[in-house]
Amino acid sequence: MSNEYIAGSVLSVLRYPVKSMMGEELTAADVREGGLIGDRAYALIDNSTGKIASAKNPRTAPDSPALEEYWPDIDGLAHRETVTEESIALSSPKGSFFDYAVAHIITTNTLNRLRELYPQGRFEARRFRPNIIVTVGKGEADFVENSWVGLSVEIGETLLLVTNPCARCVMTTLPQADLPQDHGILRTAAQHNQPFVPALGQAMPSVGVYANVLRAGTVRRGDPVRVQ
């Protein structure tokens, strides 16, 4: 007997052509092994250090891309009030500019729960830079996509393998356009959603999940999302 079930549907499809810069919402996107076509295709590189410029100048990525990451003084983070050097694209094709994996999924369940926990914060999807936002029905457990880790998710023509919760960093707190700087965004995740992240071997403040592509295809707004 199959355990497959329809978890929801695609609310938004998004991509970010240049790492750490503004993205765009799409009606549909082609998805290949390397992720959404055109997603994180470019990044700025500091020629003096060789590190990727990030809110955390060539087209070609270094063999082992890395960036410096600031960790604010917030309980529950892996580091506090320090700067570390972090490797990126560890679960992505060589030469790509993803933080870890090629696809990032968030549910409306998670965004709405975070808003309830910290109503003065603006938990808009652009703070978290997902590729796919999934609308799920009422009554699901909080942060429902955490339960998809280790499962495959069929979205339209594509099939993804969910591998890890998406551990979050200070970038989610930074100002952009009309969004203010707000460390409460990260603090709320740290206080209420710290699932175990297999890739890091520890529990981490997380929002959304990472996935790799098992079957290429097209993802469209409104597509059903099947978990199996």
SEVEX-33019 format. One line per 4 residues: number of its first residue (from 1); their letters; for each residue x, y, z of N, C-alpha, C, O, CB. Coordinates in steps of 0.02 Angstrom, whole numbers, plus 50000, padded with zeros to 5 digits. Each point is the difference from the previous one (the first is absolute). Glycine has a CB too. Layout:
<nodes>
NUM = A = X Y Z X Y Z X Y Z X Y Z X Y Z  ...
</nodes>
This chain:
<nodes>
1 = MSNE = 50043 49940 50000 49957 50060 50000 50044 50062 50000 50046 50006 50041 49862 49932 50021  50078 50108 49893 50042 50060 49994 49985 50049 50056 49943 50008 50022 50060 49976 49854  50051 50049 50147 49993 50052 50051 49999 50069 49970 50003 50051 50035 50054 49875 50046  49938 50077 49852 50000 50064 49965 49937 50040 50019 49946 49972 50006 50120 49978 49898
5 = YIAG = 49944 50115 50105 49942 50043 50012 50012 50069 49971 50058 50021 49992 49916 49916 50113  49973 50097 49879 50005 50068 49973 50006 50048 50060 49955 50006 50040 49977 49965 49855  50126 50062 50109 50014 50044 50057 49974 50070 49989 49987 50036 50048 50113 49896 49976  49891 50088 49913 49979 50068 49986 50010 50016 49927 49999 49956 49957 50028 50078 50159
9 = SVLS = 49984 50030 49869 50011 50021 49931 50050 50058 49999 50013 50032 50051 49871 49931 49917  50144 50049 49973 50050 50052 49992 49967 50069 50000 49959 50014 49957 50115 49906 49979  49945 50121 50112 49976 50069 50002 50044 50046 49958 49975 50042 49963 49979 49938 50152  50112 50011 49891 50047 50044 49964 50061 49960 49978 50021 49953 50034 49940 50146 50032
13 = VLRY = 50067 49921 49877 50063 49974 49975 50047 50059 49994 49983 50050 49968 49961 49853 49968  50116 50092 50094 50046 50057 50001 50071 49979 49983 50020 49943 50013 49907 50112 50072  50110 49992 49886 50071 49988 49989 50038 50065 50012 49972 50054 50000 50003 49854 49916  50091 50084 50095 50043 50056 50019 50062 49996 49956 50048 49966 50018 49908 50036 50104
17 = PVKS = 50044 50033 49821 50055 49992 49952 50069 50015 50028 50048 49966 49982 49871 50064 49931  50086 50019 50132 50065 50017 50031 49994 49985 50075 49955 50025 50033 50070 50065 49879  50022 49871 50113 49999 49981 50070 49995 50061 50046 50037 50048 49991 50029 49850 49981  49889 50098 50077 49991 50051 50051 49969 50065 49975 49998 50049 50036 50098 49902 50022
21 = MMGE = 49880 50049 49879 49967 50059 49974 49926 49985 49987 49978 49943 50009 50130 50097 49939  49855 50010 50032 49928 49993 49994 49982 49947 49948 50036 49989 49952 49950 50130 50081  49957 49848 49979 49978 49947 49956 49940 50021 49958 49983 50059 49996 50060 49859 50084  49927 50032 49889 49942 50012 49958 49951 49942 50007 50020 49943 50009 50050 50124 49909
25 = ELTA = 49866 49949 50078 49948 49949 50004 49980 49980 49930 49993 50042 49955 49965 50003 50154  50033 49890 49881 49987 49972 49934 49933 49963 50001 49977 49977 50052 50146 50013 49925  49846 50006 49964 49941 49958 49993 50020 49927 49996 49965 49956 50025 49975 50137 49917  50117 49894 50026 50026 49931 49993 50076 50004 49993 50027 50051 49980 49865 49909 49966
29 = ADVR = 50141 49985 50072 50073 49997 49993 50021 49929 49982 49972 49951 50026 50042 50143 50058  50035 49901 49871 50030 49935 49985 50049 49983 50054 50041 50041 50021 49944 49977 49855  50012 49920 50148 50044 49977 50053 50043 49943 49974 49974 49951 49972 49941 50083 50117  50150 49972 49920 50047 49949 49979 50039 49976 50061 49986 50022 50056 50023 50028 49827
33 = EGGL = 50040 49907 50107 50040 49975 50056 50032 50057 50039 50009 49995 50060 50013 49900 49876  49996 50159 50028 50031 50057 50032 49951 50051 50028 50020 50055 50017 50073 49927 49907  49843 50000 50081 49950 50045 50028 49959 50036 49947 50001 49980 49942 50074 50035 50155  49890 50038 49923 49961 50039 49952 50047 50034 49951 50050 50029 50020 49860 49990 50066
37 = IGDR = 50074 49976 49850 50042 50031 49949 50007 50075 50015 49950 50035 50006 50014 49879 49908  50097 50110 50092 50013 50071 50013 50003 50019 50073 50012 50059 50016 49932 49962 49879  50047 49931 50150 50002 50016 50072 50072 49998 50026 50037 49953 49987 49847 49999 50027  50135 50101 50023 50068 50007 50027 50052 49985 49946 50050 49966 50012 49907 50002 50102
41 = AYAL = 50031 50059 49827 50046 49988 49944 50062 50044 50005 50051 49985 49970 49852 49984 49959  50093 50086 50108 50055 50048 50007 50011 50017 50073 49957 49990 50042 50017 50057 49844  50086 49978 50128 50015 50027 50066 50056 50051 49993 50038 49998 49951 49927 49894 50106  50041 50153 49990 50056 50046 50002 50055 49970 50043 49986 49971 50053 49937 50129 49933
45 = IDNS = 50138 49905 49991 50057 49973 50037 50048 50056 50016 50018 50040 49957 49970 49848 49986  50034 50115 50120 50049 50049 50022 50069 49979 49973 50028 49950 50023 49904 50078 50082  50094 50009 49848 50063 49981 49969 50059 50000 50049 50050 49966 49989 49907 50080 49905  50037 49992 50160 50055 50003 50048 50004 49939 50045 50053 49982 50024 49937 50142 49974
49 = TGKI = 49951 49842 50013 49999 49942 50044 49981 49936 49965 50013 49945 50026 49958 50132 50065  49998 49928 49851 49976 49941 49966 49935 49974 50027 49975 49949 49978 50140 50024 49998  49856 50062 50074 49937 49978 50030 49941 50031 49964 50004 50054 49971 50053 49933 50140  49888 49977 49892 49938 50024 49970 49972 50057 50041 49994 49995 50062 49983 49891 49890
53 = ASAK = 50006 50168 50015 49967 50056 50033 49928 49981 50014 49964 49980 49954 50112 50105 49990  49903 49921 50117 49933 49979 50018 49974 50046 50054 50039 50031 50037 49985 49849 49933  49909 50124 50034 49971 50036 50057 50017 49960 50061 49994 50026 50056 49912 50024 49875  50113 49895 50065 50027 49963 50057 50070 50017 50014 50029 49972 50047 49897 49939 49927
57 = NPRT = 50426 50167 49311 49949 50033 49963 49992 49967 49932 49979 50022 49947 50046 50085 50114  50000 49830 49958 49996 49963 49937 49940 49954 49997 49968 49987 50051 50155 50018 49942  49861 49971 49946 49944 49955 49989 50016 49930 50027 49955 49966 50024 50011 50101 49875  50097 49911 50097 50018 49932 50020 50012 49995 50074 50034 50043 50030 50016 49939 49858
61 = APDS = 49922 49965 50143 50008 49990 50072 50068 49969 50014 50025 49962 49959 49851 50025 50055  50154 50028 50045 50061 49966 50019 49985 49927 50015 49943 49981 50010 50104 50125 50037  50006 49852 49953 49989 49928 50011 49968 49986 50067 49958 49955 50005 50140 50022 49923  49921 50059 50123 49971 49991 50067 49973 50067 50025 50032 50032 50041 50048 49873 49984
65 = PALE = 49862 50116 49950 49974 50066 50018 49986 50005 50074 49975 49954 50031 49976 50056 49856  50065 50049 50141 49990 50012 50071 49980 50072 50010 50012 50043 49958 50072 49868 50073  49886 50102 50027 49982 50069 50017 50009 50009 50075 50001 49951 50038 49918 50057 49865  50088 50055 50118 50003 50015 50071 49929 50012 50026 49960 50035 49969 50156 50014 50018
69 = EYWP = 49869 49921 50071 49933 50005 50028 50003 50027 50071 50038 49976 50042 49924 49929 49886  49998 50146 50084 49996 50030 50067 49944 49966 50039 49945 49990 49974 50098 50121 49983  49972 49871 50106 49951 49968 50044 49984 50050 50057 50044 50016 50040 49999 49866 49932  49895 50142 50032 49982 50047 50053 49995 49965 50067 50002 49938 50005 49936 50132 49911
73 = DIDG = 50055 49970 50136 49997 49974 50069 49929 49978 50015 49962 50036 50033 50132 50040 50003  49888 49864 49940 49932 49973 50008 50006 49928 50026 50038 49960 49972 49916 50114 49936  50010 49911 50145 50000 49931 50027 49980 49950 49946 49954 50013 49961 50019 50032 50154  50060 49898 49885 49980 49945 49956 50038 49996 49936 49992 49952 49963 49900 50058 50087
77 = LAHR = 50150 50040 49934 50039 49997 49939 50064 49960 50011 50021 49989 50056 49933 50123 49909  50076 49865 49980 50061 49960 50005 50058 50041 50027 50044 49972 50033 49916 49958 49871  50040 50135 50082 50052 50046 50025 49965 50063 50024 49942 50013 49983 50146 49941 49937  49947 50085 50121 49970 50063 50024 50051 50055 49997 50057 49994 50022 49867 49942 50054
81 = ETVT = 50053 50121 49893 50040 50061 49997 50070 49986 49972 50051 50016 50030 49884 50031 50067  50066 49922 49844 50063 49984 49967 49990 49996 49925 49943 49999 49976 50097 49939 50126  50015 50059 49861 49998 49992 49928 50036 49935 49983 50056 49989 50023 49940 50137 49957  49972 49832 49979 50031 49937 49980 50006 49997 49925 49967 50038 49964 49986 49905 50137
85 = EESI = 50089 50012 49874 50005 49988 49929 49961 49937 49984 50014 49947 50027 50099 50109 49966  49837 49950 49963 49955 49945 49985 50007 49978 49927 49997 50042 49955 49924 49999 50134  50087 49895 49900 49998 49973 49932 49927 49999 49977 49955 49993 50041 50149 49936 49979  49886 50077 49915 49932 49998 49973 49995 49947 49946 50050 49970 49980 49934 50153 50047
89 = ALSS = 49955 49865 49950 49986 49954 49945 50024 49930 50014 50022 49965 49954 49985 50131 49968  49990 49882 50141 50026 49935 50018 49958 49943 49972 50025 49944 49991 50021 50106 50113  49890 49963 49881 49957 49949 49972 49973 50022 49932 49944 49983 49981 50025 49979 50134  50073 50075 49848 49980 50028 49936 50055 49986 49949 50057 49984 50019 49874 50106 50037
93 = PKGS = 50054 49916 49879 50051 49988 49949 50059 50048 50008 49992 50057 50021 49919 49902 49902  50149 50016 50061 50060 50041 50004 49992 50064 49958 49974 49998 49944 50095 49899 50074  49952 50158 50010 49996 50063 49964 49936 50039 50009 49989 50051 49968 50085 49898 49952  49882 50027 50125 49937 50035 50011 50005 50044 50063 50048 49994 50038 49888 49912 49907
97 = FFDY = 50015 50136 50065 50002 50050 50053 49945 49991 50052 49981 50048 50034 50070 50030 49885  49922 49862 50087 49950 49987 50051 50034 49996 50069 50058 49981 50005 49870 49957 49911  50034 50080 50136 50028 49993 50067 50014 49927 50017 50051 49984 50030 49887 50119 50005  50016 49853 49945 50010 49929 50013 49973 49957 49944 50038 49971 49961 49956 50052 50162
101 = AVAH = 49940 49972 49871 49969 49958 49949 49967 50044 49946 49997 50061 50006 49983 49848 50079  49996 50058 49862 49977 50038 49941 49928 50023 50005 49979 50042 49960 50101 49893 49974  49882 50039 50114 49930 50021 50005 49983 50012 50074 50023 49964 50045 49947 49970 49851  49989 50116 50114 49980 50020 50068 49924 50009 50001 49973 50039 49962 50140 50018 50060
105 = IITT = 49854 49907 50023 49927 50000 50005 49979 50026 50068 50029 49983 50051 49964 49919 49869  49955 50140 50080 49969 50025 50061 49925 49992 49993 49972 50009 49946 50122 50074 50076  49872 49900 50033 49927 49996 49999 49969 50062 50032 50031 50034 50041 49976 49841 49964  49932 50139 49974 49962 50055 50032 49988 49984 50073 49993 50046 50041 49952 49981 49850
109 = NTLN = 50052 49909 50126 49991 49979 50070 50056 50029 50043 49986 50027 50054 49959 49867 49908  50116 50101 50014 50058 50025 50039 49999 50076 50005 50010 50027 50055 50056 49873 49909  49923 50134 49981 50000 50073 50001 49944 50026 50047 50011 50047 50038 50035 49956 49844  49896 49966 50114 49945 50022 50043 50012 49986 50074 49982 50040 50043 49941 49940 49861
113 = RLRE = 50109 49963 50110 50014 49984 50070 50051 50049 50030 49993 50022 50057 49983 49857 49920  50074 50139 49984 50050 50049 50023 49967 50068 50013 50018 50034 50047 50072 49905 49889  49863 50080 50022 49964 50063 50010 49960 49999 50065 49997 50050 50035 49996 49965 49841  49978 49928 50139 49962 49993 50063 50046 50007 50060 49982 50030 50051 49935 49897 49891
117 = LYPQ = 50143 50044 50052 50047 50000 50057 50032 50068 50011 50019 50016 50056 50002 49864 49921  49985 50159 49970 50034 50065 50005 49962 50049 49955 50025 50017 49946 50089 49930 50080  49827 50075 49995 49956 50039 49955 50029 50067 49979 49979 50027 49948 49927 49918 50107  50141 50082 49983 50029 50064 49978 50052 49992 49946 50022 50049 49970 49956 49995 50144
121 = GRFE = 50042 49894 49872 50049 49988 49948 49966 49990 49933 49942 49980 49997 50134 49968 50086  49959 50067 49863 49973 49992 49932 50033 49938 49969 50054 50004 49971 49925 50122 50017  49986 49819 50017 50026 49936 49974 49978 49992 49927 49959 49957 49984 50038 49992 50132  50031 50092 49842 49986 49995 49928 50049 49952 49968 50057 49994 50021 49898 50124 49977
125 = ARRF = 50021 49847 49951 50040 49948 49969 50067 50026 49975 50050 49964 50001 49845 49978 49967  50108 50121 50010 50063 50026 49972 50056 50002 50051 50058 50002 49982 49875 50065 49938  50050 49932 50145 50054 49996 50050 50036 49933 49996 50059 49996 50017 49875 50081 50059  50031 49871 49901 50027 49932 50003 50020 49973 49931 50032 49948 49996 49898 50033 50104
129 = RPNI = 50053 50055 49847 50022 49985 49932 49987 49928 49978 50045 49966 49977 50042 50121 50041  49850 49890 49989 49984 49933 49977 49992 49998 49924 49990 50052 49968 49954 49924 50142  50059 49964 49862 49983 49990 49930 49927 49984 49990 49969 50019 49950 50147 49942 50030  49856 50002 50069 49931 49978 49994 49965 50012 50066 50023 49978 50053 50008 49935 49860
133 = IVTV = 49912 50123 50085 49957 50008 50058 49940 49956 49991 49966 50003 49949 50073 50116 50070  49948 49838 50030 49946 49952 49996 49944 50019 50048 50011 50010 50059 50070 49899 49908  49858 50097 50006 49942 50010 50042 49977 49933 50027 49987 49954 49961 49979 50148 49973  50029 49891 50131 49975 49938 50030 49936 50015 50039 49987 50057 50019 50131 49896 49989
137 = GKGE = 49843 49995 50003 49936 50008 50033 50007 50013 50074 50053 49988 50030 49898 49939 49885  49996 50099 50115 49999 50011 50072 50001 49933 50036 49978 49949 49973 49959 50160 50011  50088 49892 50077 50001 49939 50039 50065 49962 49997 50009 49951 50037 49871 50043 49945  50166 50027 49975 50065 49968 49996 50042 50018 50062 49989 50051 50031 50007 49951 49843
141 = ADFV = 50051 49955 50143 50045 50014 50056 50041 50062 49985 50012 50016 49941 49993 49862 50088  50017 50157 50023 50042 50058 49990 50064 49980 49962 50027 49947 50011 49927 50105 50095  50068 49993 49850 50061 49989 49962 49998 49932 49964 50047 49960 50006 50018 50113 50076  49880 49915 49883 49985 49934 49973 50053 49974 49953 50011 49939 49997 49870 50090 50014
145 = ENSW = 50154 50015 49952 50050 49975 49952 50059 49966 50034 50036 49962 49967 49930 50129 49956  50044 49920 50142 50053 49963 50035 49988 49924 49995 50047 49961 49997 49968 50136 50082  49921 49884 49919 49983 49928 49997 50012 49971 49930 49995 49939 49991 49920 50079 50099  50100 50024 49862 50014 49975 49932 50073 49979 49990 50016 49970 49949 49893 50104 50010
149 = VGLS = 50134 49941 50089 50071 49983 49992 50007 49924 49992 49973 49961 50040 50061 50140 50029  50002 49879 49879 50009 49929 49985 49948 49973 49952 50005 49943 49978 50046 50045 50133  49898 50052 49872 49947 49979 49955 50008 50034 49932 50035 50050 49994 49888 49932 50104  50044 49990 49853 49999 50032 49934 49936 50040 49992 49947 49982 50027 50123 49925 49924
153 = VEIG = 49935 50148 50013 49943 50045 49990 49993 50011 49925 50045 50024 49967 49973 50033 50146  49923 49925 49861 49986 50010 49929 49962 50066 49992 49947 50010 50029 50049 49864 49950  50033 50170 49981 49970 50065 49987 49994 50009 49925 50050 50008 49965 49998 50042 50142  49891 49947 49867 49992 50002 49928 50036 49942 49968 49987 49942 50018 50004 50182 49986
157 = ETLL = 50053 49890 49949 50038 49948 49966 50063 49979 50037 50031 49950 49982 49924 50094 49911  50064 49994 50157 50064 49988 50033 49992 49954 50061 49946 49995 50030 50093 50117 49930  50016 49856 50058 50003 49961 50061 50061 50022 50039 50056 49998 49974 49884 49903 49972  50049 50120 50116 50054 50024 50043 50009 49954 50059 49952 49968 50023 50025 50149 49941
161 = LVTN = 50084 49879 50061 50015 49964 50062 50016 50052 50054 50049 50037 49993 49994 49860 49944  49917 50106 50115 50011 50047 50054 50055 49972 50045 49993 49944 50026 49887 50098 49970  50174 49995 50014 50059 49974 50034 50012 50028 50069 50025 49964 50044 50023 50021 49845  49935 50079 50122 50017 50033 50064 49952 50058 50013 49977 50032 49953 50143 49934 50033
165 = PCAR = 49866 50047 50078 49971 50066 50016 50050 50054 49978 50061 49988 49998 49873 49963 50100  50040 50107 49886 50043 50055 49977 50020 50043 50060 49962 50042 50024 49981 49959 49862  50119 49988 50138 50025 50039 50056 50007 50073 49980 50021 50015 49944 50040 49884 50100  49920 50146 50001 49997 50071 49982 50056 50039 50034 50028 49980 50050 49849 50010 49936
169 = CVMT = 50138 50068 49983 50054 50042 50024 49977 50072 50004 49940 50015 49993 50145 49908 49956  49962 50122 50064 49984 50071 50010 49969 50032 49938 49967 50052 50006 50126 49954 50076  49917 49965 49860 49973 50031 49939 49924 50010 50004 49974 50047 49971 50120 49900 49964  49872 50009 50101 49927 50005 50005 49978 50062 50038 49943 50021 49997 50050 49856 49998
173 = TLPQ = 50054 50153 50042 49983 50058 50043 50017 50067 49967 49982 50052 50027 50038 49876 50072  50013 50071 49844 50026 50061 49971 49945 50040 49965 49951 49972 49976 50160 49973 50010  49897 50122 50010 49951 50041 49965 50006 49990 49924 50054 49990 49974 49950 50094 50119  49939 49918 49874 49999 49999 49927 49937 50035 49977 49945 49986 50025 50122 49907 49969
177 = ADLP = 49941 50153 49959 49944 50040 49977 49963 50029 50061 50031 50037 50039 49957 49892 49855  49948 50055 50115 49962 50029 50056 50002 49956 50062 49968 50018 50051 49959 50037 49866  50109 49889 50082 50005 49958 50060 50054 50027 50046 50055 50014 49977 49906 49885 49957  50025 50109 50130 50050 50026 50046 50046 49946 50025 49985 49940 49995 49935 50148 50040
181 = QDHG = 50138 49932 49992 50043 49952 50035 49962 49977 50062 49969 50040 50035 50138 50014 49922  49896 49880 50056 49962 49974 50057 50031 49933 50022 49988 49948 49970 49906 50109 49989  50146 49945 50094 50030 49939 50026 49947 49954 50031 50014 49941 50012 50092 50122 50009  49834 49964 49992 49947 49958 50026 49978 49946 49951 49972 49949 50021 49991 50148 50046
185 = ILRT = 50050 49914 49869 49983 49949 49949 50039 49936 50014 49971 49946 50004 50004 50144 49910  50091 49917 50092 50042 49941 50013 49990 49974 50071 50001 49939 50012 50083 50105 49906  49907 50001 50129 49990 49980 50070 49938 49956 50007 49999 49952 50039 50058 50154 50000  49890 49911 49925 49938 49961 50004 50011 49929 49973 49976 49952 50030 49957 50153 49957
189 = AAQH = 50102 49889 49958 50017 49933 49974 50042 49961 50050 49990 49940 50010 50004 50104 49872  50054 49991 50149 50044 49967 50049 49961 49975 50060 50017 49948 50029 50077 50124 49933  49855 49965 50058 49962 49982 50059 49948 49946 49987 49983 49962 50046 50035 50153 49995  49957 49881 49897 49941 49957 49989 50009 49946 49947 49957 49956 49994 49977 50141 50040
193 = NQPF = 50119 49906 49926 50008 49949 49948 50073 49982 49991 50036 50030 49959 49861 50014 49984  50125 49908 50096 50069 49976 49997 50000 49925 49986 50017 49960 50044 50020 50131 50036  49946 49889 49859 50003 49928 49983 50073 49978 49990 50044 50041 49991 49842 49967 49954  50124 49927 50057 50066 49972 49986 50015 50008 49926 49959 49982 49958 50030 49935 50138
197 = VPAL = 50070 50109 49889 50022 50010 49931 50054 49948 49984 50057 50008 50022 49916 50117 49982  50011 49822 49959 50049 49947 49988 50066 50024 49972 50053 49976 50020 49852 49950 49961  50093 50122 49974 50063 50024 49968 50047 50031 50050 50061 50000 49990 49876 50019 49905  50036 50009 50160 50040 50034 50050 50009 49958 50063 50041 50016 50043 49920 50092 49912
201 = GQAM = 50001 49838 50051 50006 49956 50057 49976 50029 50065 50021 49979 50054 50073 49972 49889  49861 50099 50054 49975 50031 50061 49933 50034 49986 49982 50011 49942 50136 50005 50100  49847 50002 50010 49939 50039 49994 50018 50072 49986 50046 50027 50030 49892 49895 50048  50025 50110 49876 50015 50069 49981 49935 50038 49988 49950 49970 49979 50159 49994 49969
205 = PSVG = 49891 50103 50065 49942 50040 49981 49989 49995 49925 50046 50012 49961 49974 50067 50135  49920 49902 49883 49987 49985 49930 49933 50029 49978 49954 50009 50040 50113 49886 49971  49930 50120 49925 49937 50021 49968 49999 49971 49930 50040 50020 49958 49954 50088 50111  49961 49845 49918 49998 49968 49935 50046 49940 49997 50032 49982 50049 49940 50127 49900
209 = VYAN = 50032 49861 49991 50042 49941 49990 50038 50005 49934 49979 50034 49954 49941 49896 50114  50136 50033 49930 50039 49995 49939 49983 49935 49963 49979 49951 50031 50114 50116 50021  49915 49934 49882 49986 49940 49960 50046 49997 49940 50024 50051 49975 49857 49951 50063  50132 49937 49940 50036 49987 49938 49951 49974 49947 49945 49978 50017 50161 49997 50047
213 = VLRA = 49913 50029 49874 49955 49982 49944 50012 49927 49981 50055 49981 49981 49945 50138 49978  49947 49841 50045 50003 49931 49977 49975 49993 49929 50025 49958 49962 49959 50004 50155  49968 50079 49864 49972 49998 49932 49987 50071 49976 49964 50038 50032 49984 49849 49988  50082 50130 49923 49993 50067 49973 49929 50009 49971 49965 49952 49985 50159 50052 49989
217 = GTVR = 49857 50059 50019 49935 50015 49971 49983 50073 50010 50045 50041 50013 49918 49843 50008  49974 50133 49973 49977 50069 50008 49956 50005 50062 49956 49958 50011 50050 50060 49864  50005 50034 50164 49958 50015 50058 49959 50061 49983 50026 50050 49976 50059 49900 50106  49850 50046 49931 49955 50055 49984 49959 50020 50062 49985 49959 50043 50008 50001 49838
221 = RGDP = 49991 50103 50122 49955 50024 50052 49935 49960 49997 49970 49992 49947 50082 50124 50049  49925 49860 50062 49939 49961 50002 50010 49925 49996 49952 49962 50011 49993 50134 49939  50116 49881 50034 50012 49928 49997 49987 49966 50066 50014 50029 50053 50071 49992 49859  49887 49919 50089 49993 49963 50062 50068 49978 50026 50046 49988 49961 49840 49972 50003
225 = VRVQ = 50120 50035 50101 50062 49979 50033 49985 49934 50036 49961 49998 50047 50081 50122 49968  49989 49826 49961 49989 49933 50027 50062 49977 50039 50056 50002 49974 49865 49970 49931  50069 50008 50156 50054 49974 50042 49995 49924 49999 49946 49972 50008 50056 50132 50067  50056 49863 49915 49999 49927 49997 50063 49970 50030 50007 49939 50002 49923 50067 49896
</nodes>
